[in-house]
Amino acid sequence: MAESMIKLIRKMFDENKELTLKQIYDSLEENSKIEITGNTLKHRIRSSIYSLKKGNFVKRITAATYQKL
């Protein structure tokens, strides 16, 4: 995978200011650059979102919904 998971998710938030986990899961599951699948992929996505949250790039606005700051 050429780009990190965090970079891919950041690009998604640059295009859409607000995303749900389901939207992120669906988009990244279809991405041919990502070789991991299933629960491992979901864990990596949640971990990346947590990192973005800690870095004040996104905030949680409702259950499973995040907004770019």
C-alpha positions, 0 to 999 in steps of 0.5 A: 500500500503506497499511502498510509491509512491515515492519509487515505482517510484524511483525503476523504475528510478533505472531500467530505467534511462529515463522514460516518464509519460505514461510509469510510468502511465502504469506501476503503473496502472498495479501494484496490490499494488496500490489501487487508479486509474484514475485521482487520481493516475495520480495526485499522480504520478505527485506529486511524480515526482515533489518531486523527481525533487525537491530532485535532483533525476530526471530532466525533459529533454523534455515534459513528459520525465524525467531522473535519475540524 
